[in-house]
Amino acid sequence: MTLSLSEISVPVFVRTLEALAGVLDKAAGHCAAKKIDPAVMAATRLIPDMFGLARQVQIACDFAKNATARLAGAEAPRFADDETTLDQLKARIAGTIDFLKGVDAAAIDAGGARQIVFPVGPNKMQMGGTNYLVHFAMPNFHFHVVAAYAILRAAGVEIGKRDFMGAVPDFRPAA
């Protein structure tokens, strides 16, 4: 069985972003119950030299949309990076998911054969499309989603592994 780049990327990005939106819903409920300003939660970080929750969500969305666009040879939507509330972060996730669902699978699959040029800090880097997705974009995406989850868990939000995993496709009891 051969897997295509579109099969191993877009459904994973979408499912994980949907799970992240669900975690943000639980964070909003936690804020309401504990009388915490949601803007404070959005700015929360694990340690002072690490990005806060809002930036972690922004970067996760950016990796999903930019990787997909680069592979497809398409233009990714640009977001202002100005979200300061949980609702705004959820809207960004929704916009990212909408974009991902609209990208042509065949165009993504064709990206495996191309060289992908992308920024890393002030530098431009280059990788083959498949290696870019598997060894750079997806690990970075998951790193920032995990960081967002860890920030919320450390802040006392009652979330667990199931919240992080989201709806796993084809997951059922064995016959």
MARMINU-680772 format. One record per atom (N, C-alpha, C): residue number from 1; residue in one letter; chain; x, y, z. Coordinates in Angstrom, 1 decimal, padded with zeros to 4 digits, always signed. Layout:
MARMINU-680772
k  r  c  px  py  pz
NUM  A  A  X  Y  Z
...
This chain:
MARMINU-680772
k  r  c  px  py  pz
1  M  A  +000.8  -001.2  +000.0
1  M  A  +000.0  +000.0  +000.0
1  M  A  +000.9  +001.2  +000.0
2  T  A  +000.6  +002.1  -000.9
2  T  A  +001.3  +003.4  -001.0
2  T  A  +000.5  +004.5  -000.4
3  L  A  +001.1  +005.3  +000.4
3  L  A  +000.5  +006.5  +001.0
3  L  A  +000.9  +007.7  +000.2
4  S  A  +000.0  +008.6  +000.0
4  S  A  +000.3  +009.9  -000.7
4  S  A  +000.6  +011.0  +000.4
5  L  A  +001.3  +012.0  -000.1
5  L  A  +001.6  +013.1  +000.8
5  L  A  +000.3  +013.7  +001.3
6  S  A  -000.7  +013.8  +000.5
6  S  A  -002.0  +014.4  +000.9
6  S  A  -002.7  +013.6  +002.0
7  E  A  -002.5  +012.3  +001.9
7  E  A  -003.1  +011.4  +002.9
7  E  A  -002.5  +011.4  +004.2
8  I  A  -001.1  +011.7  +004.2
8  I  A  -000.4  +011.7  +005.5
8  I  A  -000.3  +013.1  +006.1
9  S  A  -000.8  +014.1  +005.4
9  S  A  -000.7  +015.4  +005.9
9  S  A  -002.0  +016.1  +006.3
10  V  A  -002.8  +016.4  +005.3
10  V  A  -004.0  +017.2  +005.5
10  V  A  -004.9  +016.5  +006.6
11  P  A  -005.2  +015.2  +006.5
11  P  A  -006.1  +014.7  +007.6
11  P  A  -005.5  +014.8  +009.0
12  V  A  -004.2  +014.6  +009.0
12  V  A  -003.5  +014.7  +010.3
12  V  A  -003.5  +016.1  +010.8
13  F  A  -003.2  +017.1  +010.0
13  F  A  -003.3  +018.5  +010.4
13  F  A  -004.7  +018.9  +010.8
14  V  A  -005.7  +018.5  +010.0
14  V  A  -007.1  +018.8  +010.4
14  V  A  -007.5  +018.2  +011.7
15  R  A  -007.3  +016.9  +011.9
15  R  A  -007.7  +016.2  +013.1
15  R  A  -007.0  +016.8  +014.3
16  T  A  -005.8  +017.1  +014.2
16  T  A  -005.0  +017.6  +015.3
16  T  A  -005.5  +019.1  +015.6
17  L  A  -005.7  +019.9  +014.6
17  L  A  -006.2  +021.2  +014.8
17  L  A  -007.6  +021.2  +015.4
18  E  A  -008.4  +020.3  +015.0
18  E  A  -009.8  +020.2  +015.6
18  E  A  -009.6  +019.8  +017.1
19  A  A  -008.7  +018.9  +017.4
19  A  A  -008.5  +018.5  +018.8
19  A  A  -008.0  +019.7  +019.6
20  L  A  -007.1  +020.5  +019.0
20  L  A  -006.6  +021.7  +019.6
20  L  A  -007.7  +022.7  +019.9
21  A  A  -008.6  +022.9  +019.0
21  A  A  -009.8  +023.7  +019.2
21  A  A  -010.6  +023.2  +020.4
22  G  A  -010.8  +021.9  +020.5
22  G  A  -011.5  +021.3  +021.6
22  G  A  -010.8  +021.6  +022.9
23  V  A  -009.5  +021.5  +022.9
23  V  A  -008.7  +021.8  +024.1
23  V  A  -008.9  +023.3  +024.5
24  L  A  -008.9  +024.2  +023.5
24  L  A  -009.2  +025.6  +023.8
24  L  A  -010.6  +025.8  +024.4
25  D  A  -011.5  +025.0  +023.9
25  D  A  -012.9  +025.1  +024.5
25  D  A  -012.8  +024.7  +026.0
26  K  A  -012.1  +023.7  +026.3
26  K  A  -011.9  +023.3  +027.7
26  K  A  -011.2  +024.4  +028.5
27  A  A  -010.2  +025.0  +027.9
27  A  A  -009.5  +026.1  +028.5
27  A  A  -010.5  +027.3  +028.8
28  A  A  -011.4  +027.6  +027.9
28  A  A  -012.4  +028.6  +028.1
28  A  A  -013.3  +028.2  +029.3
29  G  A  -013.7  +027.0  +029.3
29  G  A  -014.5  +026.5  +030.5
29  G  A  -013.8  +026.7  +031.8
30  H  A  -012.5  +026.3  +031.8
30  H  A  -011.7  +026.5  +033.0
30  H  A  -011.6  +027.9  +033.4
31  C  A  -011.4  +028.8  +032.4
31  C  A  -011.3  +030.2  +032.7
31  C  A  -012.6  +030.7  +033.3
32  A  A  -013.8  +030.3  +032.8
32  A  A  -015.0  +030.7  +033.3
32  A  A  -015.2  +030.2  +034.7
33  A  A  -014.9  +029.0  +035.0
33  A  A  -015.1  +028.4  +036.3
33  A  A  -014.2  +029.0  +037.4
34  K  A  -013.0  +029.3  +036.9
34  K  A  -012.0  +029.8  +037.9
34  K  A  -011.9  +031.4  +037.9
35  K  A  -012.8  +032.0  +037.1
35  K  A  -012.8  +033.5  +036.9
35  K  A  -011.4  +034.0  +036.5
36  I  A  -010.9  +033.4  +035.5
36  I  A  -009.6  +033.8  +034.9
36  I  A  -009.9  +034.5  +033.6
37  D  A  -009.3  +035.6  +033.4
37  D  A  -009.4  +036.3  +032.1
37  D  A  -008.9  +035.5  +031.0
38  P  A  -009.7  +035.1  +030.0
38  P  A  -009.1  +034.3  +028.9
38  P  A  -007.9  +034.9  +028.2
39  A  A  -007.8  +036.2  +028.2
39  A  A  -006.6  +036.8  +027.6
39  A  A  -005.4  +036.5  +028.4
40  V  A  -005.5  +036.4  +029.7
40  V  A  -004.4  +035.9  +030.5
40  V  A  -004.0  +034.5  +030.1
41  M  A  -005.0  +033.7  +029.9
41  M  A  -004.7  +032.3  +029.5
41  M  A  -004.0  +032.2  +028.2
42  A  A  -004.4  +033.1  +027.2
42  A  A  -003.8  +033.1  +025.9
42  A  A  -002.4  +033.5  +026.0
43  A  A  -002.0  +034.3  +027.0
43  A  A  -000.6  +034.8  +027.1
43  A  A  +000.2  +033.9  +028.0
44  T  A  -000.4  +032.9  +028.6
44  T  A  +000.4  +032.0  +029.5
44  T  A  +001.5  +031.2  +028.8
45  R  A  +002.6  +031.1  +029.5
45  R  A  +003.7  +030.3  +028.9
45  R  A  +004.2  +029.3  +030.0
46  L  A  +005.0  +028.3  +029.6
46  L  A  +005.5  +027.4  +030.5
46  L  A  +006.7  +028.0  +031.3
47  I  A  +007.6  +028.7  +030.6
47  I  A  +008.7  +029.4  +031.3
47  I  A  +008.9  +030.7  +030.5
48  P  A  +009.6  +031.6  +031.1
48  P  A  +009.7  +033.0  +030.6
48  P  A  +010.3  +033.0  +029.2
49  D  A  +011.2  +032.1  +028.8
49  D  A  +011.9  +032.3  +027.5
49  D  A  +011.2  +031.4  +026.4
50  M  A  +010.0  +030.9  +026.7
50  M  A  +009.3  +030.1  +025.7
50  M  A  +008.0  +030.9  +025.3
51  F  A  +007.6  +030.7  +024.0
51  F  A  +006.4  +031.4  +023.5
51  F  A  +005.2  +031.0  +024.4
52  G  A  +004.3  +032.0  +024.4
52  G  A  +003.0  +031.7  +025.1
52  G  A  +002.0  +030.9  +024.3
53  L  A  +000.9  +030.6  +024.9
53  L  A  -000.1  +029.8  +024.3
53  L  A  -000.5  +030.4  +022.9
54  A  A  -000.8  +031.7  +022.8
54  A  A  -001.3  +032.2  +021.6
54  A  A  -000.3  +032.0  +020.5
55  R  A  +001.0  +032.2  +020.7
55  R  A  +002.0  +032.1  +019.7
55  R  A  +002.2  +030.6  +019.3
56  Q  A  +002.0  +029.7  +020.3
56  Q  A  +002.1  +028.3  +020.0
56  Q  A  +001.0  +027.9  +019.0
57  V  A  -000.2  +028.4  +019.2
57  V  A  -001.3  +028.0  +018.4
57  V  A  -001.1  +028.7  +017.0
58  Q  A  -000.6  +029.9  +017.0
58  Q  A  -000.3  +030.6  +015.7
58  Q  A  +000.7  +029.8  +014.9
59  I  A  +001.8  +029.4  +015.5
59  I  A  +002.8  +028.7  +014.8
59  I  A  +002.3  +027.3  +014.3
60  A  A  +001.6  +026.6  +015.1
60  A  A  +001.0  +025.3  +014.7
60  A  A  +000.2  +025.5  +013.4
61  C  A  -000.7  +026.5  +013.5
61  C  A  -001.5  +026.8  +012.3
61  C  A  -000.7  +027.1  +011.1
62  D  A  +000.4  +027.9  +011.3
62  D  A  +001.3  +028.3  +010.2
62  D  A  +002.0  +027.1  +009.6
63  F  A  +002.5  +026.2  +010.4
63  F  A  +003.1  +025.0  +009.9
63  F  A  +002.1  +024.2  +009.0
64  A  A  +000.9  +024.0  +009.5
64  A  A  -000.1  +023.2  +008.7
64  A  A  -000.4  +023.9  +007.4
65  K  A  -000.7  +025.2  +007.4
65  K  A  -001.1  +025.8  +006.2
65  K  A  +000.1  +026.1  +005.2
66  N  A  +001.2  +026.5  +005.8
66  N  A  +002.3  +026.8  +004.9
66  N  A  +002.9  +025.5  +004.3
67  A  A  +003.0  +024.4  +005.1
67  A  A  +003.5  +023.2  +004.5
67  A  A  +002.6  +022.7  +003.4
68  T  A  +001.3  +022.7  +003.6
68  T  A  +000.4  +022.3  +002.6
68  T  A  +000.4  +023.2  +001.4
69  A  A  +000.5  +024.4  +001.5
69  A  A  +000.6  +025.4  +000.4
69  A  A  +001.9  +025.2  -000.4
70  R  A  +003.0  +025.0  +000.3
70  R  A  +004.3  +024.9  -000.3
70  R  A  +004.3  +023.6  -001.2
71  L  A  +003.8  +022.5  -000.6
71  L  A  +003.8  +021.3  -001.4
71  L  A  +002.9  +021.4  -002.6
72  A  A  +001.8  +022.1  -002.4
72  A  A  +000.8  +022.2  -003.5
72  A  A  +001.2  +023.3  -004.5
73  G  A  +002.2  +024.1  -004.2
73  G  A  +002.6  +025.2  -005.1
73  G  A  +001.5  +026.3  -005.1
74  A  A  +000.9  +026.4  -004.0
74  A  A  -000.2  +027.4  -003.8
74  A  A  +000.2  +028.5  -002.8
75  E  A  -000.6  +029.5  -002.7
75  E  A  -000.3  +030.6  -001.8
75  E  A  -001.1  +030.3  -000.5
76  A  A  -000.4  +030.4  +000.6
76  A  A  -001.1  +030.2  +001.9
76  A  A  -001.7  +031.5  +002.3
77  P  A  -002.9  +031.4  +003.0
77  P  A  -003.4  +032.6  +003.6
77  P  A  -002.5  +033.2  +004.6
78  R  A  -002.5  +034.5  +004.7
78  R  A  -001.7  +035.2  +005.7
78  R  A  -002.6  +035.6  +006.9
79  F  A  -002.2  +035.4  +008.1
79  F  A  -002.9  +035.8  +009.3
79  F  A  -002.0  +036.8  +010.0
80  A  A  -002.7  +037.7  +010.7
80  A  A  -002.0  +038.9  +011.3
80  A  A  -001.2  +038.6  +012.5
81  D  A  -001.4  +037.4  +013.1
81  D  A  -000.7  +037.1  +014.4
81  D  A  -001.1  +038.1  +015.5
82  D  A  -002.3  +038.4  +015.5
82  D  A  -002.7  +039.4  +016.5
82  D  A  -003.8  +038.8  +017.5
83  E  A  -003.9  +037.5  +017.5
83  E  A  -004.9  +036.9  +018.4
83  E  A  -004.5  +037.0  +019.9
84  T  A  -005.4  +037.5  +020.7
84  T  A  -005.1  +037.6  +022.1
84  T  A  -006.1  +036.9  +023.0
85  T  A  -007.1  +036.3  +022.4
85  T  A  -008.2  +035.6  +023.2
85  T  A  -008.3  +034.2  +022.7
86  L  A  -008.9  +033.3  +023.5
86  L  A  -009.1  +031.9  +023.1
86  L  A  -010.1  +031.9  +021.9
87  D  A  -011.1  +032.7  +021.9
87  D  A  -012.0  +032.7  +020.7
87  D  A  -011.3  +033.1  +019.4
88  Q  A  -010.4  +034.1  +019.5
88  Q  A  -009.6  +034.5  +018.3
88  Q  A  -008.7  +033.3  +017.9
89  L  A  -008.1  +032.6  +018.8
89  L  A  -007.3  +031.5  +018.4
89  L  A  -008.1  +030.4  +017.8
90  K  A  -009.3  +030.2  +018.3
90  K  A  -010.2  +029.2  +017.7
90  K  A  -010.6  +029.6  +016.2
91  A  A  -010.8  +030.9  +016.0
91  A  A  -011.1  +031.4  +014.7
91  A  A  -009.9  +031.2  +013.7
92  R  A  -008.7  +031.3  +014.2
92  R  A  -007.6  +031.1  +013.4
92  R  A  -007.5  +029.6  +013.0
93  I  A  -007.7  +028.8  +014.0
93  I  A  -007.7  +027.3  +013.7
93  I  A  -008.8  +027.0  +012.6
94  A  A  -010.0  +027.6  +012.8
94  A  A  -011.0  +027.3  +011.8
94  A  A  -010.6  +027.8  +010.4
95  G  A  -010.0  +029.0  +010.3
95  G  A  -009.6  +029.5  +009.0
95  G  A  -008.5  +028.6  +008.4
96  T  A  -007.6  +028.1  +009.3
96  T  A  -006.6  +027.2  +008.8
96  T  A  -007.2  +025.9  +008.2
97  I  A  -008.1  +025.3  +009.0
97  I  A  -008.8  +024.1  +008.6
97  I  A  -009.5  +024.3  +007.3
98  D  A  -010.2  +025.4  +007.1
98  D  A  -010.9  +025.7  +005.9
98  D  A  -010.0  +025.7  +004.7
99  F  A  -008.8  +026.4  +004.9
99  F  A  -007.8  +026.4  +003.8
99  F  A  -007.4  +025.0  +003.5
100  L  A  -007.0  +024.2  +004.5
100  L  A  -006.5  +022.9  +004.3
100  L  A  -007.4  +022.0  +003.5
101  K  A  -008.7  +022.1  +003.8
101  K  A  -009.7  +021.3  +003.2
101  K  A  -009.9  +021.7  +001.7
102  G  A  -009.5  +022.9  +001.4
102  G  A  -009.7  +023.4  +000.0
102  G  A  -008.6  +023.1  -000.9
103  V  A  -007.4  +022.6  -000.5
103  V  A  -006.3  +022.4  -001.3
103  V  A  -006.4  +021.1  -002.1
104  D  A  -006.1  +021.2  -003.3
104  D  A  -006.2  +020.0  -004.2
104  D  A  -005.2  +018.9  -003.8
105  A  A  -005.7  +017.7  -003.6
105  A  A  -004.8  +016.6  -003.1
105  A  A  -003.7  +016.3  -004.1
106  A  A  -004.1  +016.3  -005.4
106  A  A  -003.1  +016.0  -006.5
106  A  A  -002.0  +017.0  -006.5
107  A  A  -002.3  +018.2  -006.2
107  A  A  -001.2  +019.2  -006.2
107  A  A  -000.3  +019.0  -005.0
108  I  A  -000.8  +018.6  -003.9
108  I  A  +000.0  +018.3  -002.7
108  I  A  +000.9  +017.1  -003.0
109  D  A  +000.3  +016.1  -003.6
109  D  A  +001.1  +014.9  -003.9
109  D  A  +002.2  +015.1  -004.9
110  A  A  +002.0  +016.0  -005.8
110  A  A  +003.1  +016.4  -006.8
110  A  A  +004.2  +017.1  -006.1
111  G  A  +004.0  +017.7  -004.9
111  G  A  +005.0  +018.4  -004.2
111  G  A  +006.1  +017.6  -003.7
112  G  A  +005.9  +016.3  -003.6
112  G  A  +007.0  +015.4  -003.1
112  G  A  +008.2  +015.4  -004.0
113  A  A  +008.0  +015.7  -005.3
113  A  A  +009.1  +015.7  -006.2
113  A  A  +009.8  +017.0  -006.4
114  R  A  +009.3  +018.0  -005.7
114  R  A  +009.9  +019.4  -005.9
114  R  A  +010.8  +019.7  -004.7
115  Q  A  +011.7  +020.7  -004.9
115  Q  A  +012.5  +021.2  -003.9
115  Q  A  +011.6  +022.3  -003.2
116  I  A  +011.5  +022.3  -001.9
116  I  A  +010.7  +023.3  -001.2
116  I  A  +011.7  +024.3  -000.5
117  V  A  +011.5  +025.5  -000.8
117  V  A  +012.3  +026.6  -000.2
117  V  A  +011.5  +027.3  +000.8
118  F  A  +012.0  +027.5  +002.0
118  F  A  +011.2  +028.0  +003.1
118  F  A  +012.2  +028.7  +004.1
119  P  A  +011.6  +029.7  +004.8
119  P  A  +012.4  +030.5  +005.8
119  P  A  +012.6  +029.7  +007.1
120  V  A  +013.8  +029.8  +007.7
120  V  A  +014.0  +029.4  +009.0
120  V  A  +014.8  +030.5  +009.7
121  G  A  +014.1  +031.3  +010.5
121  G  A  +014.6  +032.5  +011.0
121  G  A  +015.0  +033.5  +009.8
122  P  A  +016.2  +034.0  +009.9
122  P  A  +016.6  +034.9  +008.8
122  P  A  +017.1  +034.2  +007.5
123  N  A  +017.2  +032.9  +007.6
123  N  A  +017.7  +032.1  +006.5
123  N  A  +016.7  +031.5  +005.6
124  K  A  +017.1  +031.2  +004.4
124  K  A  +016.2  +030.3  +003.5
124  K  A  +016.8  +029.0  +003.4
125  M  A  +016.0  +028.0  +003.6
125  M  A  +016.4  +026.6  +003.6
125  M  A  +015.7  +025.9  +002.4
126  Q  A  +016.2  +024.7  +002.1
126  Q  A  +015.7  +023.9  +000.9
126  Q  A  +015.7  +022.4  +001.3
127  M  A  +014.6  +021.8  +000.9
127  M  A  +014.5  +020.3  +001.1
127  M  A  +013.7  +019.7  +000.0
128  G  A  +013.8  +018.5  -000.2
128  G  A  +012.9  +017.8  -001.1
128  G  A  +011.5  +017.8  -000.4
129  G  A  +010.5  +017.8  -001.2
129  G  A  +009.1  +017.9  -000.7
129  G  A  +008.7  +016.9  +000.4
130  T  A  +009.0  +015.6  +000.1
130  T  A  +008.6  +014.6  +001.0
130  T  A  +009.4  +014.7  +002.3
131  N  A  +010.7  +014.9  +002.2
131  N  A  +011.5  +015.1  +003.4
131  N  A  +011.1  +016.4  +004.2
132  Y  A  +010.8  +017.4  +003.5
132  Y  A  +010.3  +018.7  +004.1
132  Y  A  +009.0  +018.4  +005.0
133  L  A  +008.1  +017.7  +004.4
133  L  A  +006.9  +017.4  +005.1
133  L  A  +007.1  +016.5  +006.3
134  V  A  +007.8  +015.3  +006.1
134  V  A  +008.0  +014.3  +007.1
134  V  A  +009.0  +014.7  +008.2
135  H  A  +010.0  +015.3  +007.8
135  H  A  +011.1  +015.6  +008.8
135  H  A  +011.2  +017.0  +009.3
136  F  A  +010.5  +017.9  +008.7
136  F  A  +010.5  +019.3  +009.2
136  F  A  +009.2  +019.8  +009.6
137  A  A  +008.3  +019.9  +008.6
137  A  A  +007.0  +020.5  +008.8
137  A  A  +006.1  +019.8  +009.9
138  M  A  +005.9  +018.5  +009.7
138  M  A  +005.1  +017.8  +010.7
138  M  A  +005.7  +017.7  +012.1
139  P  A  +006.9  +017.5  +012.3
139  P  A  +007.5  +017.5  +013.6
139  P  A  +007.3  +018.9  +014.3
140  N  A  +007.6  +019.9  +013.5
140  N  A  +007.4  +021.3  +014.1
140  N  A  +005.9  +021.6  +014.4
141  F  A  +005.0  +021.2  +013.5
141  F  A  +003.6  +021.3  +013.8
141  F  A  +003.2  +020.6  +015.1
142  H  A  +003.7  +019.4  +015.3
142  H  A  +003.3  +018.6  +016.5
142  H  A  +004.0  +019.2  +017.7
143  F  A  +005.2  +019.7  +017.6
143  F  A  +005.9  +020.3  +018.7
143  F  A  +005.1  +021.5  +019.3
144  H  A  +004.6  +022.4  +018.4
144  H  A  +003.8  +023.5  +018.9
144  H  A  +002.5  +023.2  +019.4
145  V  A  +001.8  +022.1  +018.9
145  V  A  +000.6  +021.7  +019.4
145  V  A  +000.8  +021.1  +020.8
146  V  A  +001.8  +020.3  +021.0
146  V  A  +002.2  +019.7  +022.3
146  V  A  +002.5  +020.9  +023.3
147  A  A  +003.2  +021.9  +022.8
147  A  A  +003.5  +023.0  +023.7
147  A  A  +002.3  +023.7  +024.2
148  A  A  +001.3  +023.9  +023.3
148  A  A  +000.0  +024.5  +023.6
148  A  A  -000.7  +023.7  +024.7
149  Y  A  -000.7  +022.4  +024.4
149  Y  A  -001.4  +021.4  +025.4
149  Y  A  -000.7  +021.5  +026.7
150  A  A  +000.7  +021.5  +026.7
150  A  A  +001.4  +021.5  +028.0
150  A  A  +001.2  +022.8  +028.8
151  I  A  +001.1  +023.9  +028.1
151  I  A  +000.8  +025.2  +028.7
151  I  A  -000.5  +025.1  +029.4
152  L  A  -001.5  +024.6  +028.7
152  L  A  -002.9  +024.6  +029.3
152  L  A  -002.9  +023.6  +030.5
153  R  A  -002.3  +022.4  +030.3
153  R  A  -002.3  +021.4  +031.4
153  R  A  -001.6  +022.0  +032.6
154  A  A  -000.4  +022.7  +032.4
154  A  A  +000.3  +023.3  +033.5
154  A  A  -000.5  +024.4  +034.2
155  A  A  -001.4  +025.0  +033.4
155  A  A  -002.2  +026.1  +034.0
155  A  A  -003.5  +025.5  +034.7
156  G  A  -003.6  +024.2  +034.8
156  G  A  -004.7  +023.6  +035.5
156  G  A  -005.9  +023.2  +034.7
157  V  A  -005.8  +023.4  +033.4
157  V  A  -007.0  +022.9  +032.6
157  V  A  -007.0  +021.4  +032.6
158  E  A  -008.2  +020.9  +032.9
158  E  A  -008.4  +019.4  +033.0
158  E  A  -008.5  +018.8  +031.6
159  I  A  -007.4  +018.5  +031.0
159  I  A  -007.3  +017.8  +029.7
159  I  A  -006.4  +016.6  +029.8
160  G  A  -006.6  +015.7  +028.9
160  G  A  -005.8  +014.5  +029.0
160  G  A  -005.5  +014.0  +027.6
161  K  A  -004.9  +012.8  +027.5
161  K  A  -004.4  +012.3  +026.2
161  K  A  -005.5  +012.3  +025.2
162  R  A  -006.7  +011.9  +025.6
162  R  A  -007.8  +011.8  +024.6
162  R  A  -008.1  +013.2  +024.0
163  D  A  -008.0  +014.2  +024.8
163  D  A  -008.2  +015.6  +024.3
163  D  A  -007.2  +015.9  +023.2
164  F  A  -005.9  +015.5  +023.5
164  F  A  -004.8  +015.8  +022.6
164  F  A  -005.0  +015.0  +021.3
165  M  A  -005.4  +013.7  +021.4
165  M  A  -005.5  +012.9  +020.2
165  M  A  -006.7  +013.2  +019.3
166  G  A  -007.8  +013.7  +019.9
166  G  A  -008.9  +014.0  +019.1
166  G  A  -009.6  +012.7  +018.6
167  A  A  -010.4  +012.9  +017.5
167  A  A  -011.1  +011.8  +016.9
167  A  A  -010.2  +011.0  +016.0
168  V  A  -009.8  +009.8  +016.5
168  V  A  -008.9  +009.0  +015.7
168  V  A  -009.7  +008.2  +014.7
169  P  A  -009.4  +008.3  +013.4
169  P  A  -010.1  +007.6  +012.4
169  P  A  -009.9  +006.1  +012.4
170  D  A  -011.0  +005.4  +012.1
170  D  A  -010.9  +003.9  +012.0
170  D  A  -010.5  +003.2  +013.3
171  F  A  -010.8  +003.9  +014.5
171  F  A  -010.4  +003.4  +015.8
171  F  A  -011.7  +002.7  +016.4
172  R  A  -011.6  +001.4  +016.6
172  R  A  -012.7  +000.6  +017.0
172  R  A  -012.2  -000.7  +017.7
173  P  A  -013.1  -001.3  +018.5
173  P  A  -012.7  -002.6  +019.1
173  P  A  -012.4  -003.7  +018.0
174  A  A  -011.5  -004.5  +018.3
174  A  A  -011.2  -005.6  +017.4
174  A  A  -012.4  -006.6  +017.4
175  A  A  -012.5  -007.2  +016.2
175  A  A  -013.6  -008.2  +016.1
175  A  A  -013.3  -009.5  +016.8
